[in-house]
Amino acid sequence: MNRNAWLAGAALVAAFAWGTAASAQDTVKIAYIDPLSGSFADVGEQGLHHFRFLAEKINAGGGVNGKKLEIIGFDNKTNPKESLVQFEKAIDQGIRFITQGNGSSVAAALIEAVEKHNERNPSDRVLFLNYAAVDPVFTNDKCSFWHFRFDADSDMKMEIVTDWLKTQPNLKKPYVIGQDYSFGHQVAAAAVRMIKAKRPDMEIVGNEIHPLGRVKDFAPYITKMRAAGADVIITGNWGTDMTLLIKAAMDAGFNVPVLTYYGGGLGAPTAMGKAAVGHVRQVTEFHENIENMNLDPFLDEYEKKVGQDFYYLRVKNLMEMLGRAMNESKSNDPMAVALKLEGMTHDAPTGKISMRKDNHQILMPMFISTLSDKAKRTVDHTPFGFTTDLRIEADKTAAQTTCQMKRPAS
């Protein structure tokens, strides 16, 4: 190679490197660390679609501080150890904002990793935006300044479920079933504690934990429920563990009320079928038929672009509040963003929401809704959708916290 050719090649490489660096500087990257393979891949992909769609909306409106948001998916296979590997990969790529939601065991590992990283690297901190991992401990004894939760915790949801049970005197024999990890155990413990306090006349006829993501047929569990005389099922199951559980109940003609956290999740109405109409209830911050949301154009746009129903209003809330925090602080630094998020109030489609400063737990209106064949907006390309039974205002969801937050000096 002659000298001129070498210089031209070197200049081309340098220009490419500069362009790549400039491009990187023009984006704020968010690592999405959730399952993109394995039993819960469909749930992880659904969340990734939500984040990328919302990032595109924010970018179309000018981005944040003149920069675009970029969502990068990292497959953690719903495994805490693999999540730490993916976290390190994100850090190596210069990413300083992470989000995750599927699996509280994963969230626990990530919170600890973020705390350690930030302690060792005070000039290169990371912020964790949790959109769905709901173990109450994350905003209580194990709260962290670097963690913000945009979903109601499992105790907050169980308070709503058990308050509803107080209005149903004909239901006497609940059966509690959940997944064998921290979240499943928390849901079961809360159900037992709150039922005993609010409905002492109830007899809990089953309290069962099953392997996470490994049960292919829940028919034997339904047989036990029927034999125990259960007249209502309470479950925090999500993903295929939820759809297969409810499908088994409906297939067996065991048409008792099923009180869920995630009954409206991707694929659930299809799997449950018509037999679940009027029986399956969910406690959520959103369903498509909440009155006075004025969200139809947004929902239509999402469904047309993605080919799925919009499910996570909390992702919309998270991304909009994150964008506001960046723009209002005039900074994309995690510390500046965290300080803006604390105490922030936001006008969401369902009403005003707020991020608690004392423990970084979101407060928002919550709803109990029931699967119906008379819903205006249907889901999963089925004739079914969810309709509201009960609305709980944001301030009514607040609970006492044991959080003693350790705040950074600067």
NULORO-21753 format. One record per atom (N, C-alpha, C): y, x, z; residue in one letter. Coordinates in steps of 0.05 Angstrom, whole numbers, plus 5000, padded with zeros to 4 digits. Layout:
BEGIN
YXZA...
END
This chain:
BEGIN
497650175000M500050005000M502550185000M504450134981N506850294981N508750205003N510850365008R512650325031R514150055029R515049995005N516549745001N514849495006N512249514997A510449285001A509949255031A509549495045W509049485074W511449355089W513949435081L516249335093L516549025089L515948945064A516048665058A514048505074A511648615077G509548485093G510348475122G511548695132A512348695161A514648495165A516448475146A518648285148A517547995149A515547945132L514347675131L512947605158L511547805169V510147755195V512247705216V514447865216A516547835236A517847565234A518347485209A519647225205A517846995214A515247025209F513346815218F513246805248F513247045261A513147055290A515746935302A518046995290W520546885300W520546585297W519546495273G519446205269G517646055288G515446185295T513546065314T514846055341T516146275349A517546275375A519746075377A521246055355A523445865354A522345575357A520145535342S518945265343S518045205371S516845405385A515945365413A518245305431A520545435426Q522845395443Q524045125438Q523545005415D524644745409D522944515420D520844565434T519144355445T518644405475T518344185489V517444185516V514544085516V512744255524K509944185522K508944065548K507243855545I505943735568I502943745563I501543865582A498543885580A497243625591A495643505574Y494143265581Y491343365587Y490543375613I488043485621I486143255630I484543165612D482842925617D480342945599D478442765603P475942785586P476442715557P475742895539L475842845511L473142875498L471042905515S468242905507S466642805531S464142725526G462442625547G462642325552G461642235575S461441945580S464041805581S466241935588F468841805591F470841895570F469741995547A471542085526A473341865515A472241625513D473841405502D476241345520D475841365546V478041315565V480141545562V479241785560G481042015556G482641995530G481241925509E482641905483E484741685483E484041465497Q485941245499Q488541335513Q488241485535G490541585549G492141775531G490841945517L492142145499L493841995478L492741785466H494241625447H496741515459H496641415484H498941315497H501141525501H500341755511F502341965515F503642065489F502042095468R503142185443R504941975431R504241725433F505941515422F508541505436F508541535463L511041525478L512741775473L511342005469A512842245463A514342215436A512942095416E514242045390E516641865393E516441655410K518741475414K521041625426K520541795446I522741945459I523942145439I522142275423N523142465403N524942335382N524142085374A525641935354A528441865365A528741855392G531241785404G532842035411G532042265402G533542515407G532142715425G529742635436G528242825453G529542865480G529143095492V530143155518V531743415516V534343395523N536043625521N535943765494N535743605473G535643715446G532943825438G530943795455K528243895448K526343665446K524143705431K522143505427K519943535448K518743315455L516443325473L513843355456L512043515466E509543555452E507243525472E505343345466I503043305484I500643455473I499543625489I497243785481I494843705498I492643625484G490243535498G488443775506G487443755531F485643955542F483243805553F480843855542D478443705550D477243815576D477343655597N476243755623N473443635629N472443465611K469743355614K469343215641K471543115652T471542985678T470343155700T470843415698N469643605716N471843775730N471843785756P474043935770P474144225762P471744355760K471744645754K472744695725K471944525707E472844545679E475844485678E476744305695S479644245695S481244485703S480244655721L481644895729L481745095707L479645105691V479545285668V481745195648V481844925643Q483844825624Q486644855635Q486944835661F489644885673F490545165668F488845355671E489545635666E490245675636E488745545618K489345565590K492145455584K492845225597A495445115593A497645305603A497245425627I499145615638I499545845619I497245945607D497446175589D499046105564D499145845557Q500645755534Q503545705540Q504345755565G507145715573G507745425581G505745265585I506244975592I506744955621I508844805628R509744775656R509744485666R508744305650F508344025658F505543945651F504043835671I501343745666I501143455674I499343305661T498643035669T495642995668T494742815685Q491842765687Q491542495701Q489242365698G488942105711G486042025717G484142135702N481442035705N479742205724N479542105748G478042245769G479742375790G479542255814S481042365837S480042635845S477442695841S476442955847S477743175830S478243095805V479743275786V482643315796V483943095803A486643105812A486943285837A485043255855A485143425880A485043715873A483343795854A483144075846A485644165832A486843995816L489344065802L491744095821L491843915841I494043935860I493944195875I491544275883E491244525897E491944765879E491044745854A491644965835A494644985830A496044765827V498944765822V500344885847V499544805871E500744905895E500445215896E498045315891K497545605892K499245745871K499245635847H500745765825H503645775832H504745565841N507645555847N508445735870N506645765889E507145945912E507246235902E505446295883R505346575874R507346635852R508346415839N510146455816N512646275819N514346335838P516546155844P518546135821P518546315802S520346305779S518946175755S516546085758D514945985735D513245745744D514545545756R513145335770R512045125750R510244955761V508844745746V509144485760V509544265745L509743995757L507443825747L506143685766F503843515760F504643225761F504443085738L505042805735L502442645733L501742515754N499142375757N499442085748N498042005727Y498441735717Y496141535725Y494041635738A491841445744A489941535766A490141765778A488341855799A489441745825A487941555838V489141385859V488041425887V486841645892D486041705920D488541705938D488541545959P491041525976P491841785989P490041975992V490642226006V492742385991V493042345965F494942505949F497842445957F498342215967T501042155976T501142106007T499042206020N498942196049N498442476060N496242536072D495742786085D495943026066D495142986041K495143216022K497343186001K499543066009C501843035991C502943315983C504143325960S505243575950S507943515936S509943685940F512443655927F512143665897F510043805887W509643855859W507943635846W507343425860H505643205850H507142945852H507242795830F508342525829F506242335818F505842105832R503941905823R505341665812R504541585788F505741355774F503941115773F501841115789D500040885792D499940805822D499440555828A498940475856A496340605866A496340695891D493940815901D491840605907D489340695912S487140505915S487440325939S488740425961D489140255984D491240035978D493340105963M495339915955M494039685939M492239765921K490839565905K488939395921K487539525940M485639365957M487139175975M489539245984E491139066000E491638805984E492138835959I492638605942I490138445938I487938575933V485338445929V484538285954V484838405977T483938276002T485938056010T488538086003D490337866008D489537625991D488637675967W487737455950W485237325962W483437485973L481037375986L481637196009L483937246022K484737076045K485336786035K485936756009T486536495998T484036355987T481736485989Q479236385977Q477136335999Q477536126016P475636086038P472836036030P472335956005N469635895996N468036145990N469336365987L467936625983L467236746010L464636796014K463736876041K462237146041K461037226018K459237446019K459837655997K461737836002P462438035982P460338255981P460038365957Y458438595952Y460238815940Y460339045953V462139265945V460439475931V461339555907I459839755892I461839945879I461140205880G463040405869G461640665861G463240845849Q462341095839Q462241305861Q460341485859D459841685880D461641925877D464141895884Y466042115887Y468342015904Y470342175908S472342115929S473641845925S474341775901F475641515896F473741285902F471241295894G469341085900G468941045929G468841265944H468541245973H471041125986H473341195976Q475841095987Q476040785983Q475340695959V475340415953V473540265971V471040365975A469140225992A470040216021A471140436030A472040446058A474440246062A476240246043A478540056045A477639766044A475739706026A474739436024A473539336051A471839506062V470539436088V472639396110V474439586112R476439576133R478239336130R479139276106M481139056103M479738786104M477338766094I475938506096I475438436125I474638636140K474138576169K476638486183K478938606175A481438536188A482538266179A482238206153K483437966142K481537726139K478937786136R476937566133R474537626151R474937616177P472737676195P470337486192P470837256179D468637076174D466837166151D467737356136M466137456113M463837636123M461637626109E459337806114E459037986089E459638246093I459238436071I456338486067I455238376045V452238386042V451338626026V453138796017G452339036003G454739226001G454139486005N456239696002N454839935990N454939945963E453240135948E454840325932E453940575931I455140785915I453040885895I453940925870H452041005849H453141255835H451441415821P452341655808P454541605788P456441785786L458741755768L457841805739L458141595722G457741635693G454841675685G452941615702R450141675695R448341435695R449341205704V447640965704V447940825677V445640785663K445740665637K445040365638K443840275660D443039995663D443539905691D445439725695F446139635722F444539385730F442639305713A441039065720A439739075747A438539305755P437339315782P439439265804P441839355800Y443939315820Y444639015822Y444738885799I445338595798I443138445812I440638525808T438338395822T438638415852T439538645862K439938675891K442238495901K444338485885M446638305893M445738015895M444237925875R443337655875R441537605899R439737785905A437837755927A439337755954A441637895955A443137905980A444937655984A445037485963G446637245965G449537295960G450237505947A453137575942A454437355926A456937275934D458437085919D461037195907D461437455910V463737595898V463137895897V463838025875I463438315872I466138445873I466238665888I468738835889I468039115879I469539205859T468939475848T471439615839T471439875843G473540045832G472540195807G470140125797N469040265774N470940265750N470840485735W472340505711W470640615688W471640595664G470140705641G467540545637G465540695627T462940565621T461640455646T462240575669D461040475694D462040195701D464440135692M465439865697M464439675676M464539745651T463739565630T460739495632T459139695637L456239655639L455439485664L456939525686L456439365710L457039075704L459339015693I460038735688I458238605667I457638765646K455838665625K453138585637K452138755655A449538685667A449738435683A451938395697A452238145713A452337905695A453937915674M454237695656M451637635640M450237845632D447737815617D445637675635D445837725661A443837605680A444737325689A446937235679G447936975688G448936975716G449637205726F450637235754F453737205753F454536955749N457336905743N459036855769N459137055785V460837045809V463537185803V465637135818P468137285814P467637595817P468737735798V468538035798V471438135801V472038255824L474738355830L474838655823L476438725803T476438995793T479139125794T479239385791Y481639535786Y482139565756Y479939585741Y480039665713Y478539475694Y478539215701G477039025684G478238985656G480639075652G481839045625G481839305609G480239495618G480139755605G479039735577G479339955561L478439965534L475539895531L474939695515G472239605509G471039415529G472439365552A471239195572A471038905563A473038775552P472738495544P470538465523P470238655505T468138645485T465438645498T465038835516A462438855530A461838615548A463938505561M463538295580M462938025566M464337975544G463837735528G464937475542G464337255529K465336995537K464436925565K462137015573A461036945600A462937035622A464537245617A466237355637A468937205640A469437025622V471936865623V472136705648V474336735662G474736585687G473436725712G471936935707H470537065729H471637345735H472337495715V473237775719V476237775724V477037895746R479837925753R480438225756R482938295752Q483838565755Q486438575770Q486838795785V489438845798V490639085784V492939035771T494239245754T497239215755T498539415743E501439395740E502239255714E500239185697F500839085671F498438945658F499038735644H497338635622H499138515601H498038455578E499838395555E501138125557E500337955575N501437675576N503237625600N504237835612I506137795634I508637655623I509637455637E511937305627E514537475628E516237435609N519037545608N519037845606N517037965594M517138255590M518738335565M518738165545N520038225520N519038485508N516438515508L515138765499L513538725474L513438485462D511738435439D512238635416D514738695408P515038875385P513839155391P514239245416F513139505424F510039495423F508839285434L505939265434L504839245405L506239095388D505339065360D505539335346D507639495351E507939755339E505639945347E505139935373Y502940115383Y500340035371Y499639785371E497039695361E496739755331E498939725316K498839775287K498440075282K499740245298K499540535294K496940645304K496040555327V493740685340V491140535335V491340275330G488840115325G487540025351G488840055374Q487839965400Q490039815414Q489239675435D491239535452D492639735470D495139665476F496639825495F495739745523F495139935540Y493939885566Y495540005589Y496640245586Y497840395608Y500840365608Y501940145619L504840135622L505840365639L504140455658R505040675675R505540935659R504240965636V504841205620V507641165607V508240925599K511040875589K513040935610K512540835635N514340885657N514641185662N512341325663L512341615669L514041765648L513441715623M514841865602M517841805601M518541555605E521441485606E522841605630E521541595653M522741715677M522942025674M520842145663L520942435658L523242505639L523442355617G525642405599G528342375612G528742175628R531242135643R531742365661R529742455676A530042675696A530942925681A529742975658M530543215643M533443195633M534042965621N536742935610N538842925631N538342785653E540342765674E540743025689E538643185692S538943455705S539943665685S539943585659K540643775638K538944025639K536443985647S534544205650S531744115645S530044295634N527244245631N525644405651N526944505672D525644655693D524244465712D521744515719P520244335737P521544275763P522944465775M524244425801M526544225797M528244265777A530444085772A529443805765A527343785750V526143525742V525043385767V523643535784A522543405808A524743295826A526943435829L529043345846L530343095835L530443065808K531442825796K529542585798K526942645797L524942425798L524942305826L525342465847E525242365874E527342145878E526441915887G528241695892G529241545867G528441635844M529341505819M528441215817M530341045809T529640765802T529840735772T528140555762H527940525733H527440235725H528740145704D528339875695D525939865676D523639785686A521239765670A521039485659A519339435639P519139165627P518338955647P516939025669T516138825688T518038795712T520138965712G522138955734G522839235744G524439245764K525339505774K523139645789K522839905783I520840075797I522340315809I521040445829S522340665842S520240875851S521041125851M519341345860M520241425888M518441385907R519041455935R519641755938R521641815953K522342095958K520542215979K519642055998D518142166021D515342256014D514042125993N511342205987N510742205957N512742145940H512442155911H510441955901H510441715912Q508841485904Q510641275890Q509841195866I511340985852I510940715865I513040555866L512940275874L513740105851L512139915844M512639745821M511339475825M512239275810P510839015812P507939035804P506238885818M503338885812M502438605807M500138585793F499238315784F496238295788F495338055796I492537975793I492437795769I490537865751S490237705726S487237655721S486737445706T484037365701T483437355671T481137445663L480337425635L480237135626L481537075603S481836805594S481336775564S480436545555D480236495527D482636335517D484736315533K487136165526K489636345527K489236605526A491436795528A492936815501A495536845502K497136875478K496437135463K496437355478R495737605466R492937675475R491137735456T488437795462T487938095460T485738185470V485138475471V482438535458V482138785450D479638885439D478738735414D480638605400H479938445376H477938225383H478138125408T476537895417T478337655419T477237415425P478937185430P479937175459P479537385474F480137385503F482537565510F483937485530G486137645541G486337585571G488337715584F488737665613F491237495617F491037325637T493337155645T493837195675T496337175682T497137235710T496337015729T495137095751D494636915774D496736955796D497537205799L499337265822L501037515816L503537495822R505337725820R506137815848R506038085852I506838205878I509138385872I511438335885E513838495880E513538775890E515038955878A514739245884A515039315913A517039195926D517439265955D515239175973D513638975963K511438875979K508939045978K509039235959T506639415956T506939665973T509239715984A509739965999A508039976024A506940206030A505340246054A506440486070A505740496096Q506540726112Q505140976102Q506441196104T505241446095T505041656117T502941816116T502642036135T503642306122T504842286099C505742526085C507842686101C507342936105Q509243126116Q509843336095Q511543266076M511843426052M513143696058M511943906048K513044176049K514744216025K517344226028R519244246006R519944536001R520144615975P520844885969P523744945977P524345185984A527045265993A529045245970A528145305946S529945295923S528245275897S
END
